[in-house]
């Protein structure tokens, strides 16, 4: 079974991140804080949203994961836009649902963690279905990667 997956920009993730940032800004501006503090927090929220839009939704930064390969025994190789390949392990806390996959990855290098939020629009429908099947039940040759 093919276990290499290519990611693409996700329109749904763009909309969700923009809604989250807008909601955070509305809540922020309802707080009784001085205007300079509100402006600083607005800049921080806007920078956070812009960074994650470029990193996770649009896949434009060098650190953006544009593809990944699932290997035996829960191993995963992340392919970044800048050409780097990061090896790691899919953690048991990963989430697999019909409309969302969250891969929690423990990277071999420096014991860092990386999370991949994958919505159906980030890959073809068939690839998304195969990914969910492999993560949920395994592919016959290996054990499932998540509980």
N, C-alpha and C positions, 0 to 999 in steps of 0.2 A: 504494500500500500504506500502511495506517495505521501511523504511526511514533510514536504517542503512547502511553505506557505509564503506568498508574497502579499504585502500589505499595500493599500493605497489610501489616499486621502478620504476621510469620512465626513460627509456633509452633516450627518446626524450628530456626530461628536462636536463639530463646529457649532451647531445650533445649541446643543446642550451646554457647552462651555460658555457660550455667550449669555445664555439664560441664567446660568449659575453666577456669572460675574455681575450681570445686571441686578439679580436678586440680592447679591451681597452688597452692592453699592446702594441700593434702595434702603436696605436694613441699616447700613452704615450711616447714611445721611439722616435717618430718623433718630439716631442717638443724640443725646444732648452733650455734644462735644464741641470744643472751640473749632472755628472754621479752619485754622491752619492744621490742626490735627486731622480733621476730615479730609483736607486736601492731600496730606501725606498718605493717609490710609487709602484714599482713592487711587493715588499713583501706584501704591503697592499692589492693590487688587488688580488694577489695569495691567501692570507688568506681569503679574502671575498669570492672568488670563492670556495675554499675548504670548508669553513663553510656552504655555501648554497648547495654545492653538498652533504654534509653529512646530513644537516638538511632537505632539501626539496626534493632532487632528490633520494638519496639513503635511506633516512629515518633511519639513524643509530644513531642519537643523542637522548639523553633522552627526549629532548623537541620536537622531531619530531612527527608530527600528523600522526598516523598510521590508524586511523578510526575516523568517526564522525557520529553523529545521529542528524537528523533534527527533531525538535519537533514543536508543535503548536505555532502559532503567531510569527514566525521568530526566535524561540529559536534554539540553536544548542549546542551540547555537543561534545567537541573535546576529543578524547582519545589519550593520548601521549604514546610514547614507554615506558616511565618509570612507566606507570600505572596510572598516574594522569588523572582525568577527569575535564576539564575546561568548565564551562558553559558560554554562551554568546548569542549574538544576531547577525544574519546576517544583515549587513548594506545594505541600498538601493543602494549604489555605487557598489555592486557586479556585475560582468560581466558574462553573459552566452552566449556563441556562440557555433556553432557546433563542434569546434575543441579546445575549451579552456573554462574553468570555473575558475574565480577568485572570491573566497569568501572572502569578507572583514568582519571580525568578531570583534565585540566589546565585550571583555571579561568582565564578571561581576566583577572579582577581579581587583581592582586598576584602573578600566577604561582603561585598556590597549587594544591595537589592535593587531590582528593577521591576516595575509593574507595567504590563501591557494591557490596555483596555481595548478590546476588539469588539466592534459592533458589526452587524451583518453587512453594512455597506463598505467595510474596509477590505473586503475580498469577495470573490465570486460566491454565489449562493452554494454551489457544490463544494467549494473549498471550505466554507464556513461550516457546512453540515459535516464534512469529513473530519474537520478539526474537533468539533464537539463530540463526535463518536469516538475518536481516538482518545481524547482527554477523559471521557466519561467511562468507556468500557475497554479501552485498549484496542489493539488491532489484531488480536489473536496470538501474535508472536510475543507480546509484552503485556505487562500488567497496566491497568489504568493509571494515569498520572495524577488524578485527583480523586478524592473520596466520593 
